[in-house]
């Protein structure tokens, strides 16, 4: 399946979720929603499944070190497995094989040839 906009989600990694949440809610005048506890400490920006626009989350990371590579972009796929199988052949590394994120589908995480952390997202 070909998408007109392949980017479907982003994670903005942070050291302190409460501080970052307050910052983004203040700057953009929005209300972020906390994720279920089992997903780790994160808060979602507003989103609508029917909208063509993307959304994302603030994700608190233990031992987080601020740098210029703290945002994870998720590319939409039909089913992450096909892309996962091509990642290492292309010089990258899968660091989180396909896993469920509940009602929102599935994600995989990989490192590209330039050291960027990138995600895949599928509904099945």
C-alpha positions in Angstrom: 0.0 0.0 0.0 1.3 3.5 -0.9 0.5 6.4 1.4 0.5 10.0 0.2 2.1 11.0 3.5 4.3 8.2 4.8 4.9 9.8 8.2 2.2 8.8 10.7 3.6 9.5 14.2 6.5 11.0 16.2 8.0 10.5 19.6 9.7 13.5 21.2 12.1 12.0 23.9 12.4 14.0 27.1 14.2 13.8 30.4 11.3 15.0 32.6 7.8 14.3 31.3 5.9 16.6 33.7 8.2 19.6 32.8 8.0 18.9 29.0 4.2 18.3 29.1 3.7 21.6 30.9 5.9 23.4 28.3 4.1 22.0 25.2 0.6 22.5 26.7 1.5 26.1 27.4 3.2 26.8 24.1 0.6 25.2 21.9 -2.5 25.8 24.2 -3.4 22.1 24.0 -4.1 19.3 26.5 -1.9 16.2 26.3 -3.2 12.8 27.4 -1.2 10.4 29.5 -0.7 7.0 28.0 -1.6 3.8 29.9 1.0 3.0 32.6 2.1 -0.2 30.8 3.3 1.8 27.8 5.8 3.7 29.9 5.8 7.3 30.9 4.4 9.3 27.9 1.7 11.8 27.0 0.0 12.1 23.7 -0.6 15.3 21.7 -4.2 15.6 20.5 -5.0 13.5 17.5 -7.9 12.3 15.4 -7.7 8.9 13.6 -9.7 10.2 10.7 -7.5 13.3 10.1 -4.7 13.2 7.4 -2.5 15.1 9.9 0.0 13.3 12.1 0.4 13.5 15.8 2.8 12.3 18.4 3.9 11.9 22.0 6.3 13.1 24.6 8.2 10.0 25.9 10.2 10.1 29.1 13.5 8.1 28.8 15.6 7.0 31.8 19.2 8.4 31.7 18.1 10.7 28.9 20.9 12.8 27.4 19.6 15.8 25.4 21.0 15.9 21.8 19.8 16.6 18.3 18.4 13.1 17.7 15.6 12.9 20.2 12.6 12.7 17.9 11.5 9.4 16.5 9.5 9.6 13.2 7.2 6.7 12.5 6.6 5.7 8.9 3.2 4.1 8.1 3.4 0.6 6.6 0.9 -2.1 5.6 2.6 -4.6 8.0 6.0 -3.8 9.6 7.4 -7.3 8.9 8.3 -6.6 5.2 10.2 -3.4 6.1 11.9 -5.1 9.1 13.2 -7.8 6.7 14.8 -5.2 4.5 16.4 -3.0 7.2 19.5 -5.0 7.9 20.0 -5.8 4.2 20.1 -2.1 3.7 22.6 -1.5 6.5 20.4 -0.7 9.4 19.5 -2.5 12.6 16.1 -3.5 14.1 16.2 -2.6 17.8 12.6 -3.3 18.6 10.9 -5.9 16.5 7.1 -5.6 15.8 5.2 -5.2 19.0 1.6 -4.4 19.9 0.5 -1.0 21.1 -3.0 -2.1 21.7 -5.9 -0.6 19.9 -3.4 1.6 17.9 -1.8 -1.2 16.1 1.9 -2.2 16.0 5.3 -0.5 16.0 8.9 -1.5 15.2 12.0 0.6 15.9 15.2 0.6 13.9 18.5 2.5 13.6 19.2 3.7 10.1 22.7 3.9 8.4 23.2 7.4 9.8 22.5 6.5 13.4 18.9 7.9 13.5 16.2 6.1 15.5 13.2 5.6 13.2 9.9 3.8 13.7 7.4 1.8 11.7 3.7 1.7 12.4 1.0 -0.6 11.0 -2.6 -1.3 11.9 -2.1 -5.1 11.5 
